[in-house]
Amino acid sequence: MALIVSVLEQQIKAAFEKQAAKQSEGDDPAQAVAEIAADLAAAIDAYIKSATVTSVVTGTSPAGPVTGTATSTTIA
């Protein structure tokens, strides 16, 4: 799948909205920062792993030149 910036943007916005909804006088700012960081890391990780990578490989063999294409949608 192609990288879709709007999906990442929505996940980032959701991370901030989640913390804004929880905001009260007794909330621990360090905890809020840690939760936003975890949510952003998860969103970025999912975004990067949603990429489709296609490579064209060329080379030579005893039979002559060879060309191949490899596509991967699994990024770990």
N, CA, C and O atoms as a Maestro MAE file, in Angstrom:
{
 s_m_m2io_version
 :::
 2.0.0
}

f_m_ct {
 s_m_title
 :::
 protein
 m_atom[304] {
  # First column is atom index #
  i_m_mmod_type
  r_m_x_coord
  r_m_y_coord
  r_m_z_coord
  i_m_residue_number
  s_m_chain_name
  s_m_pdb_residue_name
  s_m_pdb_atom_name
  i_m_atomic_number
  :::
  1 25 0.843 -1.167 0.000 1 A "MET " " N  " 7
  2 3 0.000 0.000 0.000 1 A "MET " " CA " 6
  3 2 0.892 1.234 0.000 1 A "MET " " C  " 6
  4 15 1.964 1.243 0.605 1 A "MET " " O  " 8
  5 25 0.458 2.219 -0.650 2 A "ALA " " N  " 7
  6 3 1.212 3.474 -0.686 2 A "ALA " " CA " 6
  7 2 1.130 4.169 0.668 2 A "ALA " " C  " 6
  8 15 0.173 3.978 1.418 2 A "ALA " " O  " 8
  9 25 2.132 4.969 0.967 3 A "LEU " " N  " 7
  10 3 2.109 5.744 2.208 3 A "LEU " " CA " 6
  11 2 1.105 6.879 2.046 3 A "LEU " " C  " 6
  12 15 1.208 7.677 1.115 3 A "LEU " " O  " 8
  13 25 0.145 6.949 2.946 4 A "ILE " " N  " 7
  14 3 -0.919 7.949 2.862 4 A "ILE " " CA " 6
  15 2 -0.752 8.906 4.044 4 A "ILE " " C  " 6
  16 15 -1.031 8.557 5.191 4 A "ILE " " O  " 8
  17 25 -0.298 10.098 3.741 5 A "VAL " " N  " 7
  18 3 0.006 11.083 4.775 5 A "VAL " " CA " 6
  19 2 -1.231 11.419 5.598 5 A "VAL " " C  " 6
  20 15 -1.117 11.628 6.806 5 A "VAL " " O  " 8
  21 25 -2.397 11.478 4.990 6 A "SER " " N  " 7
  22 3 -3.604 11.840 5.735 6 A "SER " " CA " 6
  23 2 -3.927 10.827 6.833 6 A "SER " " C  " 6
  24 15 -4.492 11.196 7.863 6 A "SER " " O  " 8
  25 25 -3.577 9.564 6.630 7 A "VAL " " N  " 7
  26 3 -3.792 8.548 7.667 7 A "VAL " " CA " 6
  27 2 -2.878 8.832 8.858 7 A "VAL " " C  " 6
  28 15 -3.323 8.802 10.005 7 A "VAL " " O  " 8
  29 25 -1.611 9.104 8.589 8 A "LEU " " N  " 7
  30 3 -0.674 9.447 9.664 8 A "LEU " " CA " 6
  31 2 -1.129 10.710 10.385 8 A "LEU " " C  " 6
  32 15 -1.109 10.770 11.614 8 A "LEU " " O  " 8
  33 25 -1.533 11.701 9.632 9 A "GLU " " N  " 7
  34 3 -1.997 12.957 10.223 9 A "GLU " " CA " 6
  35 2 -3.183 12.719 11.155 9 A "GLU " " C  " 6
  36 15 -3.239 13.297 12.241 9 A "GLU " " O  " 8
  37 25 -4.118 11.886 10.751 10 A "GLN " " N  " 7
  38 3 -5.289 11.596 11.575 10 A "GLN " " CA " 6
  39 2 -4.889 10.879 12.866 10 A "GLN " " C  " 6
  40 15 -5.445 11.152 13.930 10 A "GLN " " O  " 8
  41 25 -3.933 9.971 12.770 11 A "GLN " " N  " 7
  42 3 -3.488 9.256 13.967 11 A "GLN " " CA " 6
  43 2 -2.758 10.192 14.937 11 A "GLN " " C  " 6
  44 15 -2.905 10.068 16.153 11 A "GLN " " O  " 8
  45 25 -1.979 11.118 14.403 12 A "ILE " " N  " 7
  46 3 -1.293 12.101 15.254 12 A "ILE " " CA " 6
  47 2 -2.321 13.007 15.931 12 A "ILE " " C  " 6
  48 15 -2.227 13.281 17.128 12 A "ILE " " O  " 8
  49 25 -3.293 13.463 15.162 13 A "LYS " " N  " 7
  50 3 -4.347 14.311 15.715 13 A "LYS " " CA " 6
  51 2 -5.101 13.562 16.816 13 A "LYS " " C  " 6
  52 15 -5.416 14.145 17.853 13 A "LYS " " O  " 8
  53 25 -5.388 12.295 16.601 14 A "ALA " " N  " 7
  54 3 -6.102 11.492 17.604 14 A "ALA " " CA " 6
  55 2 -5.302 11.382 18.903 14 A "ALA " " C  " 6
  56 15 -5.878 11.393 19.991 14 A "ALA " " O  " 8
  57 25 -3.972 11.275 18.788 15 A "ALA " " N  " 7
  58 3 -3.124 11.182 19.975 15 A "ALA " " CA " 6
  59 2 -3.239 12.448 20.821 15 A "ALA " " C  " 6
  60 15 -3.329 12.372 22.047 15 A "ALA " " O  " 8
  61 25 -3.235 13.600 20.175 16 A "PHE " " N  " 7
  62 3 -3.355 14.857 20.903 16 A "PHE " " CA " 6
  63 2 -4.769 15.058 21.443 16 A "PHE " " C  " 6
  64 15 -4.941 15.543 22.561 16 A "PHE " " O  " 8
  65 25 -5.780 14.690 20.660 17 A "GLU " " N  " 7
  66 3 -7.160 14.826 21.123 17 A "GLU " " CA " 6
  67 2 -7.441 13.930 22.328 17 A "GLU " " C  " 6
  68 15 -8.194 14.307 23.226 17 A "GLU " " O  " 8
  69 25 -6.833 12.741 22.343 18 A "LYS " " N  " 7
  70 3 -6.998 11.821 23.468 18 A "LYS " " CA " 6
  71 2 -6.510 12.473 24.751 18 A "LYS " " C  " 6
  72 15 -7.164 12.374 25.790 18 A "LYS " " O  " 8
  73 25 -5.367 13.136 24.683 19 A "GLN " " N  " 7
  74 3 -4.824 13.797 25.873 19 A "GLN " " CA " 6
  75 2 -5.623 15.045 26.225 19 A "GLN " " C  " 6
  76 15 -5.816 15.339 27.405 19 A "GLN " " O  " 8
  77 25 -6.088 15.780 25.226 20 A "ALA " " N  " 7
  78 3 -6.877 16.987 25.489 20 A "ALA " " CA " 6
  79 2 -8.181 16.631 26.199 20 A "ALA " " C  " 6
  80 15 -8.638 17.378 27.063 20 A "ALA " " O  " 8
  81 25 -8.777 15.504 25.844 21 A "ALA " " N  " 7
  82 3 -10.028 15.071 26.463 21 A "ALA " " CA " 6
  83 2 -9.815 14.673 27.921 21 A "ALA " " C  " 6
  84 15 -10.740 14.764 28.728 21 A "ALA " " O  " 8
  85 25 -8.611 14.235 28.263 22 A "LYS " " N  " 7
  86 3 -8.294 13.801 29.616 22 A "LYS " " CA " 6
  87 2 -7.790 14.938 30.490 22 A "LYS " " C  " 6
  88 15 -7.578 14.748 31.688 22 A "LYS " " O  " 8
  89 25 -7.600 16.089 29.923 23 A "GLN " " N  " 7
  90 3 -6.979 17.203 30.631 23 A "GLN " " CA " 6
  91 2 -7.807 17.644 31.832 23 A "GLN " " C  " 6
  92 15 -8.988 17.963 31.698 23 A "GLN " " O  " 8
  93 25 -7.192 17.659 32.984 24 A "SER " " N  " 7
  94 3 -7.797 18.226 34.188 24 A "SER " " CA " 6
  95 2 -6.675 18.728 35.083 24 A "SER " " C  " 6
  96 15 -5.500 18.466 34.825 24 A "SER " " O  " 8
  97 25 -7.032 19.434 36.111 25 A "GLU " " N  " 7
  98 3 -6.021 20.056 36.968 25 A "GLU " " CA " 6
  99 2 -5.099 19.052 37.640 25 A "GLU " " C  " 6
  100 15 -3.942 19.376 37.909 25 A "GLU " " O  " 8
  101 25 -5.575 17.837 37.920 26 A "GLY " " N  " 7
  102 3 -4.772 16.869 38.642 26 A "GLY " " CA " 6
  103 2 -3.932 15.968 37.758 26 A "GLY " " C  " 6
  104 15 -3.194 15.121 38.263 26 A "GLY " " O  " 8
  105 25 -4.030 16.134 36.450 27 A "ASP " " N  " 7
  106 3 -3.271 15.265 35.542 27 A "ASP " " CA " 6
  107 2 -1.776 15.528 35.634 27 A "ASP " " C  " 6
  108 15 -1.338 16.661 35.833 27 A "ASP " " O  " 8
  109 25 -1.016 14.474 35.487 28 A "ASP " " N  " 7
  110 3 0.449 14.554 35.521 28 A "ASP " " CA " 6
  111 2 0.955 14.866 34.109 28 A "ASP " " C  " 6
  112 15 0.804 14.037 33.212 28 A "ASP " " O  " 8
  113 25 1.551 16.040 33.893 29 A "PRO " " N  " 7
  114 3 2.042 16.394 32.554 29 A "PRO " " CA " 6
  115 2 3.054 15.387 32.010 29 A "PRO " " C  " 6
  116 15 3.064 15.123 30.807 29 A "PRO " " O  " 8
  117 25 3.893 14.828 32.858 30 A "ALA " " N  " 7
  118 3 4.884 13.855 32.388 30 A "ALA " " CA " 6
  119 2 4.195 12.609 31.846 30 A "ALA " " C  " 6
  120 15 4.649 12.032 30.857 30 A "ALA " " O  " 8
  121 25 3.106 12.188 32.481 31 A "GLN " " N  " 7
  122 3 2.352 11.029 32.004 31 A "GLN " " CA " 6
  123 2 1.702 11.341 30.657 31 A "GLN " " C  " 6
  124 15 1.697 10.499 29.759 31 A "GLN " " O  " 8
  125 25 1.156 12.543 30.516 32 A "ALA " " N  " 7
  126 3 0.532 12.941 29.255 32 A "ALA " " CA " 6
  127 2 1.562 12.941 28.123 32 A "ALA " " C  " 6
  128 15 1.279 12.471 27.021 32 A "ALA " " O  " 8
  129 25 2.752 13.470 28.399 33 A "VAL " " N  " 7
  130 3 3.820 13.491 27.398 33 A "VAL " " CA " 6
  131 2 4.219 12.065 27.023 33 A "VAL " " C  " 6
  132 15 4.420 11.767 25.846 33 A "VAL " " O  " 8
  133 25 4.333 11.190 28.008 34 A "ALA " " N  " 7
  134 3 4.705 9.799 27.741 34 A "ALA " " CA " 6
  135 2 3.650 9.101 26.889 34 A "ALA " " C  " 6
  136 15 3.987 8.339 25.982 34 A "ALA " " O  " 8
  137 25 2.370 9.357 27.177 35 A "GLU " " N  " 7
  138 3 1.303 8.735 26.394 35 A "GLU " " CA " 6
  139 2 1.265 9.264 24.969 35 A "GLU " " C  " 6
  140 15 1.060 8.492 24.032 35 A "GLU " " O  " 8
  141 25 1.458 10.564 24.789 36 A "ILE " " N  " 7
  142 3 1.491 11.134 23.425 36 A "ILE " " CA " 6
  143 2 2.675 10.552 22.661 36 A "ILE " " C  " 6
  144 15 2.540 10.191 21.492 36 A "ILE " " O  " 8
  145 25 3.822 10.460 23.306 37 A "ALA " " N  " 7
  146 3 5.007 9.901 22.648 37 A "ALA " " CA " 6
  147 2 4.750 8.463 22.211 37 A "ALA " " C  " 6
  148 15 5.115 8.081 21.100 37 A "ALA " " O  " 8
  149 25 4.125 7.663 23.076 38 A "ALA " " N  " 7
  150 3 3.830 6.265 22.726 38 A "ALA " " CA " 6
  151 2 2.840 6.189 21.572 38 A "ALA " " C  " 6
  152 15 3.005 5.374 20.665 38 A "ALA " " O  " 8
  153 25 1.804 7.041 21.600 39 A "ASP " " N  " 7
  154 3 0.816 7.045 20.522 39 A "ASP " " CA " 6
  155 2 1.435 7.491 19.197 39 A "ASP " " C  " 6
  156 15 1.132 6.925 18.146 39 A "ASP " " O  " 8
  157 25 2.303 8.508 19.248 40 A "LEU " " N  " 7
  158 3 2.962 8.971 18.027 40 A "LEU " " CA " 6
  159 2 3.912 7.907 17.480 40 A "LEU " " C  " 6
  160 15 3.968 7.684 16.271 40 A "LEU " " O  " 8
  161 25 4.651 7.257 18.364 41 A "ALA " " N  " 7
  162 3 5.561 6.197 17.920 41 A "ALA " " CA " 6
  163 2 4.788 5.072 17.246 41 A "ALA " " C  " 6
  164 15 5.218 4.551 16.217 41 A "ALA " " O  " 8
  165 25 3.656 4.697 17.817 42 A "ALA " " N  " 7
  166 3 2.834 3.636 17.218 42 A "ALA " " CA " 6
  167 2 2.294 4.066 15.857 42 A "ALA " " C  " 6
  168 15 2.270 3.269 14.919 42 A "ALA " " O  " 8
  169 25 1.862 5.320 15.745 43 A "ALA " " N  " 7
  170 3 1.323 5.819 14.473 43 A "ALA " " CA " 6
  171 2 2.411 5.852 13.396 43 A "ALA " " C  " 6
  172 15 2.171 5.449 12.258 43 A "ALA " " O  " 8
  173 25 3.586 6.324 13.746 44 A "ILE " " N  " 7
  174 3 4.690 6.398 12.780 44 A "ILE " " CA " 6
  175 2 5.148 5.003 12.388 44 A "ILE " " C  " 6
  176 15 5.433 4.753 11.217 44 A "ILE " " O  " 8
  177 25 5.224 4.091 13.352 45 A "ASP " " N  " 7
  178 3 5.606 2.709 13.068 45 A "ASP " " CA " 6
  179 2 4.615 2.066 12.092 45 A "ASP " " C  " 6
  180 15 5.025 1.423 11.126 45 A "ASP " " O  " 8
  181 25 3.321 2.237 12.342 46 A "ALA " " N  " 7
  182 3 2.298 1.677 11.449 46 A "ALA " " CA " 6
  183 2 2.376 2.315 10.065 46 A "ALA " " C  " 6
  184 15 2.212 1.632 9.053 46 A "ALA " " O  " 8
  185 25 2.626 3.617 10.020 47 A "TYR " " N  " 7
  186 3 2.731 4.343 8.745 47 A "TYR " " CA " 6
  187 2 3.887 3.805 7.904 47 A "TYR " " C  " 6
  188 15 3.716 3.520 6.719 47 A "TYR " " O  " 8
  189 25 5.049 3.669 8.509 48 A "ILE " " N  " 7
  190 3 6.221 3.181 7.782 48 A "ILE " " CA " 6
  191 2 6.012 1.746 7.323 48 A "ILE " " C  " 6
  192 15 6.371 1.389 6.201 48 A "ILE " " O  " 8
  193 25 5.432 0.927 8.189 49 A "LYS " " N  " 7
  194 3 5.228 -0.479 7.841 49 A "LYS " " CA " 6
  195 2 4.124 -0.688 6.810 49 A "LYS " " C  " 6
  196 15 3.975 -1.793 6.290 49 A "LYS " " O  " 8
  197 25 3.347 0.352 6.504 50 A "SER " " N  " 7
  198 3 2.296 0.219 5.498 50 A "SER " " CA " 6
  199 2 2.834 0.415 4.080 50 A "SER " " C  " 6
  200 15 2.082 0.288 3.114 50 A "SER " " O  " 8
  201 25 4.107 0.719 3.945 51 A "ALA " " N  " 7
  202 3 4.709 0.994 2.637 51 A "ALA " " CA " 6
  203 2 4.835 -0.277 1.799 51 A "ALA " " C  " 6
  204 15 4.979 -1.384 2.317 51 A "ALA " " O  " 8
  205 25 4.776 -0.072 0.503 52 A "THR " " N  " 7
  206 3 5.102 -1.123 -0.451 52 A "THR " " CA " 6
  207 2 6.417 -0.722 -1.105 52 A "THR " " C  " 6
  208 15 6.540 0.371 -1.659 52 A "THR " " O  " 8
  209 25 7.388 -1.609 -1.035 53 A "VAL " " N  " 7
  210 3 8.711 -1.325 -1.590 53 A "VAL " " CA " 6
  211 2 8.907 -2.183 -2.833 53 A "VAL " " C  " 6
  212 15 8.758 -3.404 -2.783 53 A "VAL " " O  " 8
  213 25 9.240 -1.542 -3.940 54 A "THR " " N  " 7
  214 3 9.504 -2.257 -5.184 54 A "THR " " CA " 6
  215 2 10.921 -1.946 -5.631 54 A "THR " " C  " 6
  216 15 11.318 -0.783 -5.703 54 A "THR " " O  " 8
  217 25 11.683 -2.995 -5.933 55 A "SER " " N  " 7
  218 3 13.066 -2.834 -6.372 55 A "SER " " CA " 6
  219 2 13.254 -3.515 -7.714 55 A "SER " " C  " 6
  220 15 12.712 -4.594 -7.953 55 A "SER " " O  " 8
  221 25 14.014 -2.889 -8.579 56 A "VAL " " N  " 7
  222 3 14.391 -3.497 -9.846 56 A "VAL " " CA " 6
  223 2 15.863 -3.880 -9.727 56 A "VAL " " C  " 6
  224 15 16.711 -3.054 -9.393 56 A "VAL " " O  " 8
  225 25 16.142 -5.137 -10.005 57 A "VAL " " N  " 7
  226 3 17.492 -5.654 -9.865 57 A "VAL " " CA " 6
  227 2 18.003 -6.062 -11.247 57 A "VAL " " C  " 6
  228 15 17.319 -6.765 -11.991 57 A "VAL " " O  " 8
  229 25 19.197 -5.616 -11.573 58 A "THR " " N  " 7
  230 3 19.806 -6.022 -12.842 58 A "THR " " CA " 6
  231 2 21.167 -6.630 -12.542 58 A "THR " " C  " 6
  232 15 21.818 -6.283 -11.556 58 A "THR " " O  " 8
  233 25 21.574 -7.521 -13.387 59 A "GLY " " N  " 7
  234 3 22.862 -8.160 -13.189 59 A "GLY " " CA " 6
  235 2 23.236 -8.996 -14.396 59 A "GLY " " C  " 6
  236 15 22.590 -8.926 -15.442 59 A "GLY " " O  " 8
  237 25 24.259 -9.767 -14.246 60 A "THR " " N  " 7
  238 3 24.691 -10.641 -15.326 60 A "THR " " CA " 6
  239 2 24.802 -12.071 -14.804 60 A "THR " " C  " 6
  240 15 25.011 -12.321 -13.616 60 A "THR " " O  " 8
  241 25 24.657 -12.970 -15.724 61 A "SER " " N  " 7
  242 3 24.825 -14.389 -15.410 61 A "SER " " CA " 6
  243 2 25.574 -15.022 -16.588 61 A "SER " " C  " 6
  244 15 25.776 -14.360 -17.606 61 A "SER " " O  " 8
  245 25 25.985 -16.270 -16.472 62 A "PRO " " N  " 7
  246 3 26.667 -16.923 -17.586 62 A "PRO " " CA " 6
  247 2 25.810 -16.932 -18.869 62 A "PRO " " C  " 6
  248 15 26.338 -16.999 -19.979 62 A "PRO " " O  " 8
  249 25 24.490 -16.865 -18.692 63 A "ALA " " N  " 7
  250 3 23.604 -16.873 -19.854 63 A "ALA " " CA " 6
  251 2 23.383 -15.473 -20.424 63 A "ALA " " C  " 6
  252 15 22.757 -15.332 -21.474 63 A "ALA " " O  " 8
  253 25 23.889 -14.433 -19.748 64 A "GLY " " N  " 7
  254 3 23.718 -13.060 -20.223 64 A "GLY " " CA " 6
  255 2 23.073 -12.183 -19.155 64 A "GLY " " C  " 6
  256 15 22.943 -12.593 -18.002 64 A "GLY " " O  " 8
  257 25 22.669 -10.979 -19.545 65 A "PRO " " N  " 7
  258 3 22.075 -10.044 -18.578 65 A "PRO " " CA " 6
  259 2 20.739 -10.562 -18.048 65 A "PRO " " C  " 6
  260 15 19.995 -11.244 -18.754 65 A "PRO " " O  " 8
  261 25 20.454 -10.229 -16.807 66 A "VAL " " N  " 7
  262 3 19.169 -10.580 -16.188 66 A "VAL " " CA " 6
  263 2 18.584 -9.354 -15.499 66 A "VAL " " C  " 6
  264 15 19.314 -8.500 -14.994 66 A "VAL " " O  " 8
  265 25 17.279 -9.282 -15.487 67 A "THR " " N  " 7
  266 3 16.576 -8.204 -14.810 67 A "THR " " CA " 6
  267 2 15.419 -8.816 -14.041 67 A "THR " " C  " 6
  268 15 14.744 -9.717 -14.540 67 A "THR " " O  " 8
  269 25 15.192 -8.341 -12.854 68 A "GLY " " N  " 7
  270 3 14.074 -8.835 -12.051 68 A "GLY " " CA " 6
  271 2 13.482 -7.738 -11.219 68 A "GLY " " C  " 6
  272 15 14.122 -6.715 -10.976 68 A "GLY " " O  " 8
  273 25 12.257 -7.945 -10.778 69 A "THR " " N  " 7
  274 3 11.565 -6.983 -9.926 69 A "THR " " CA " 6
  275 2 11.118 -7.690 -8.672 69 A "THR " " C  " 6
  276 15 10.595 -8.803 -8.734 69 A "THR " " O  " 8
  277 25 11.316 -7.058 -7.540 70 A "ALA " " N  " 7
  278 3 10.870 -7.609 -6.263 70 A "ALA " " CA " 6
  279 2 9.970 -6.581 -5.575 70 A "ALA " " C  " 6
  280 15 10.296 -5.396 -5.510 70 A "ALA " " O  " 8
  281 25 8.852 -7.049 -5.073 71 A "THR " " N  " 7
  282 3 7.935 -6.170 -4.350 71 A "THR " " CA " 6
  283 2 7.706 -6.749 -2.968 71 A "THR " " C  " 6
  284 15 7.474 -7.949 -2.825 71 A "THR " " O  " 8
  285 25 7.771 -5.909 -1.958 72 A "SER " " N  " 7
  286 3 7.551 -6.352 -0.591 72 A "SER " " CA " 6
  287 2 6.561 -5.427 0.098 72 A "SER " " C  " 6
  288 15 6.678 -4.203 0.024 72 A "SER " " O  " 8
  289 25 5.589 -6.025 0.765 73 A "THR " " N  " 7
  290 3 4.658 -5.241 1.575 73 A "THR " " CA " 6
  291 2 4.843 -5.577 3.050 73 A "THR " " C  " 6
  292 15 4.112 -5.065 3.899 73 A "THR " " O  " 8
  293 25 5.800 -6.419 3.359 74 A "THR " " N  " 7
  294 3 6.065 -6.781 4.743 74 A "THR " " CA " 6
  295 2 7.360 -6.126 5.188 74 A "THR " " C  " 6
  296 15 8.444 -6.479 4.723 74 A "THR " " O  " 8
  297 25 7.233 -5.177 6.086 75 A "ILE " " N  " 7
  298 3 8.391 -4.492 6.630 75 A "ILE " " CA " 6
  299 2 8.378 -4.726 8.135 75 A "ILE " " C  " 6
  300 15 7.430 -4.351 8.826 75 A "ILE " " O  " 8
  301 25 9.412 -5.332 8.618 76 A "ALA " " N  " 7
  302 3 9.443 -5.627 10.072 76 A "ALA " " CA " 6
  303 2 10.412 -4.708 10.765 76 A "ALA " " C  " 6
  304 15 10.583 -4.795 11.981 76 A "ALA " " O  " 8
  :::
 }
 m_bond[303] {
  # First column is bond index #
  i_m_from
  i_m_to
  i_m_order
  :::
  1 1 2 1
  2 2 3 1
  3 3 4 2
  4 3 5 1
  5 5 6 1
  6 6 7 1
  7 7 8 2
  8 7 9 1
  9 9 10 1
  10 10 11 1
  11 11 12 2
  12 11 13 1
  13 13 14 1
  14 14 15 1
  15 15 16 2
  16 15 17 1
  17 17 18 1
  18 18 19 1
  19 19 20 2
  20 19 21 1
  21 21 22 1
  22 22 23 1
  23 23 24 2
  24 23 25 1
  25 25 26 1
  26 26 27 1
  27 27 28 2
  28 27 29 1
  29 29 30 1
  30 30 31 1
  31 31 32 2
  32 31 33 1
  33 33 34 1
  34 34 35 1
  35 35 36 2
  36 35 37 1
  37 37 38 1
  38 38 39 1
  39 39 40 2
  40 39 41 1
  41 41 42 1
  42 42 43 1
  43 43 44 2
  44 43 45 1
  45 45 46 1
  46 46 47 1
  47 47 48 2
  48 47 49 1
  49 49 50 1
  50 50 51 1
  51 51 52 2
  52 51 53 1
  53 53 54 1
  54 54 55 1
  55 55 56 2
  56 55 57 1
  57 57 58 1
  58 58 59 1
  59 59 60 2
  60 59 61 1
  61 61 62 1
  62 62 63 1
  63 63 64 2
  64 63 65 1
  65 65 66 1
  66 66 67 1
  67 67 68 2
  68 67 69 1
  69 69 70 1
  70 70 71 1
  71 71 72 2
  72 71 73 1
  73 73 74 1
  74 74 75 1
  75 75 76 2
  76 75 77 1
  77 77 78 1
  78 78 79 1
  79 79 80 2
  80 79 81 1
  81 81 82 1
  82 82 83 1
  83 83 84 2
  84 83 85 1
  85 85 86 1
  86 86 87 1
  87 87 88 2
  88 87 89 1
  89 89 90 1
  90 90 91 1
  91 91 92 2
  92 91 93 1
  93 93 94 1
  94 94 95 1
  95 95 96 2
  96 95 97 1
  97 97 98 1
  98 98 99 1
  99 99 100 2
  100 99 101 1
  101 101 102 1
  102 102 103 1
  103 103 104 2
  104 103 105 1
  105 105 106 1
  106 106 107 1
  107 107 108 2
  108 107 109 1
  109 109 110 1
  110 110 111 1
  111 111 112 2
  112 111 113 1
  113 113 114 1
  114 114 115 1
  115 115 116 2
  116 115 117 1
  117 117 118 1
  118 118 119 1
  119 119 120 2
  120 119 121 1
  121 121 122 1
  122 122 123 1
  123 123 124 2
  124 123 125 1
  125 125 126 1
  126 126 127 1
  127 127 128 2
  128 127 129 1
  129 129 130 1
  130 130 131 1
  131 131 132 2
  132 131 133 1
  133 133 134 1
  134 134 135 1
  135 135 136 2
  136 135 137 1
  137 137 138 1
  138 138 139 1
  139 139 140 2
  140 139 141 1
  141 141 142 1
  142 142 143 1
  143 143 144 2
  144 143 145 1
  145 145 146 1
  146 146 147 1
  147 147 148 2
  148 147 149 1
  149 149 150 1
  150 150 151 1
  151 151 152 2
  152 151 153 1
  153 153 154 1
  154 154 155 1
  155 155 156 2
  156 155 157 1
  157 157 158 1
  158 158 159 1
  159 159 160 2
  160 159 161 1
  161 161 162 1
  162 162 163 1
  163 163 164 2
  164 163 165 1
  165 165 166 1
  166 166 167 1
  167 167 168 2
  168 167 169 1
  169 169 170 1
  170 170 171 1
  171 171 172 2
  172 171 173 1
  173 173 174 1
  174 174 175 1
  175 175 176 2
  176 175 177 1
  177 177 178 1
  178 178 179 1
  179 179 180 2
  180 179 181 1
  181 181 182 1
  182 182 183 1
  183 183 184 2
  184 183 185 1
  185 185 186 1
  186 186 187 1
  187 187 188 2
  188 187 189 1
  189 189 190 1
  190 190 191 1
  191 191 192 2
  192 191 193 1
  193 193 194 1
  194 194 195 1
  195 195 196 2
  196 195 197 1
  197 197 198 1
  198 198 199 1
  199 199 200 2
  200 199 201 1
  201 201 202 1
  202 202 203 1
  203 203 204 2
  204 203 205 1
  205 205 206 1
  206 206 207 1
  207 207 208 2
  208 207 209 1
  209 209 210 1
  210 210 211 1
  211 211 212 2
  212 211 213 1
  213 213 214 1
  214 214 215 1
  215 215 216 2
  216 215 217 1
  217 217 218 1
  218 218 219 1
  219 219 220 2
  220 219 221 1
  221 221 222 1
  222 222 223 1
  223 223 224 2
  224 223 225 1
  225 225 226 1
  226 226 227 1
  227 227 228 2
  228 227 229 1
  229 229 230 1
  230 230 231 1
  231 231 232 2
  232 231 233 1
  233 233 234 1
  234 234 235 1
  235 235 236 2
  236 235 237 1
  237 237 238 1
  238 238 239 1
  239 239 240 2
  240 239 241 1
  241 241 242 1
  242 242 243 1
  243 243 244 2
  244 243 245 1
  245 245 246 1
  246 246 247 1
  247 247 248 2
  248 247 249 1
  249 249 250 1
  250 250 251 1
  251 251 252 2
  252 251 253 1
  253 253 254 1
  254 254 255 1
  255 255 256 2
  256 255 257 1
  257 257 258 1
  258 258 259 1
  259 259 260 2
  260 259 261 1
  261 261 262 1
  262 262 263 1
  263 263 264 2
  264 263 265 1
  265 265 266 1
  266 266 267 1
  267 267 268 2
  268 267 269 1
  269 269 270 1
  270 270 271 1
  271 271 272 2
  272 271 273 1
  273 273 274 1
  274 274 275 1
  275 275 276 2
  276 275 277 1
  277 277 278 1
  278 278 279 1
  279 279 280 2
  280 279 281 1
  281 281 282 1
  282 282 283 1
  283 283 284 2
  284 283 285 1
  285 285 286 1
  286 286 287 1
  287 287 288 2
  288 287 289 1
  289 289 290 1
  290 290 291 1
  291 291 292 2
  292 291 293 1
  293 293 294 1
  294 294 295 1
  295 295 296 2
  296 295 297 1
  297 297 298 1
  298 298 299 1
  299 299 300 2
  300 299 301 1
  301 301 302 1
  302 302 303 1
  303 303 304 2
  :::
 }
}
